[in-house]
Amino acid sequence: MAKQVVGTNLIQEDYERLEHSAYKQLNETEARALINKYFGFEFSQIEIIAEVDSWELDETGKKWVHKESYTRKPLYDATDWNYIRFNVKGYQYEFVNGDLYFYED
């Protein structure tokens, strides 16, 4: 069975490592342009999101419980070492290390 992911797809420790080594912290325009370039989303429809959450299953394994919230800036170091959380037309995404993931909360 595939692992269920709720909330962020990047653990905070990895984000902090990226934050300390990142080539560049992206402003909103740069982050939107990068998402447009990589994935073809319409530039004007991309909304950069700074808040992310992590969730875990409770002791019964039946209910998701909020664990933590984080504030994250869009970061870029290389094509396989980056992070941006964003929404497009009601869909939630994370760009993590070159891959696109759905963000679910």
C-alpha positions in Angstrom: 0.0 0.0 0.0 1.3 3.5 -0.9 2.2 5.9 1.9 -0.5 8.5 2.4 0.8 12.0 2.6 -1.1 14.9 4.1 0.3 18.3 4.4 3.8 19.1 3.2 5.8 16.6 1.1 9.1 17.9 2.5 10.1 17.4 6.1 11.1 20.6 7.9 14.7 19.4 8.5 15.2 19.1 4.7 13.7 22.5 4.1 16.0 24.1 6.7 19.0 22.4 5.1 17.9 23.8 1.7 17.3 27.2 3.3 20.9 27.3 4.6 22.5 26.3 1.3 20.1 27.7 -1.3 21.5 29.7 -4.1 18.6 32.0 -4.1 15.5 32.9 -2.1 12.8 33.7 -4.8 10.5 36.6 -4.7 6.9 35.9 -5.7 7.4 37.0 -9.3 10.5 34.8 -9.7 8.7 31.8 -8.1 5.6 32.2 -10.4 7.9 32.4 -13.4 9.7 29.3 -12.5 6.5 27.3 -11.9 5.2 28.6 -15.3 8.4 27.6 -17.0 8.6 24.1 -15.5 5.0 23.1 -15.5 3.2 25.4 -17.9 0.7 26.8 -15.4 -0.7 30.2 -16.4 1.5 32.8 -14.7 -1.5 35.0 -13.6 -3.2 32.0 -12.0 -0.2 31.0 -9.8 -0.6 32.0 -6.1 2.5 31.5 -3.9 1.7 30.2 -0.5 4.0 30.6 2.5 2.2 28.5 5.1 2.4 24.7 5.2 1.3 22.1 7.7 2.2 18.6 8.7 -0.3 16.0 9.9 0.0 12.5 11.4 -2.4 9.7 12.1 -3.6 9.4 15.7 -3.0 6.4 17.8 -6.0 4.6 16.3 -4.7 5.1 12.8 -8.0 6.4 11.7 -7.9 10.2 12.1 -5.4 12.8 10.9 -4.2 15.1 13.6 -2.5 18.5 13.0 1.2 18.2 14.0 2.9 21.5 13.1 2.7 24.6 10.9 5.7 26.3 9.1 6.3 29.5 7.2 8.4 28.8 4.1 9.9 31.0 1.4 10.3 29.8 -2.2 13.9 28.6 -2.5 16.0 27.6 -5.5 19.5 26.0 -5.5 19.4 23.7 -8.5 16.9 21.8 -10.7 16.8 19.0 -8.1 17.2 21.1 -4.9 14.3 23.6 -4.6 11.0 24.3 -2.9 7.9 26.3 -3.7 4.4 25.9 -2.3 1.6 27.2 -4.6 -2.0 27.1 -5.7 -3.5 27.2 -9.2 -7.3 27.6 -9.6 -8.1 25.9 -6.3 -5.6 23.1 -6.7 -2.8 22.9 -4.2 0.8 21.9 -5.1 4.4 21.8 -3.9 7.4 21.9 -6.1 10.0 19.8 -4.2 13.4 19.0 -5.6 12.3 19.1 -9.2 9.1 17.2 -8.7 5.5 18.3 -8.6 3.3 17.0 -5.7 -0.3 17.6 -4.7 -0.5 19.4 -1.3 -3.4 18.1 0.8 -4.6 19.5 4.1 
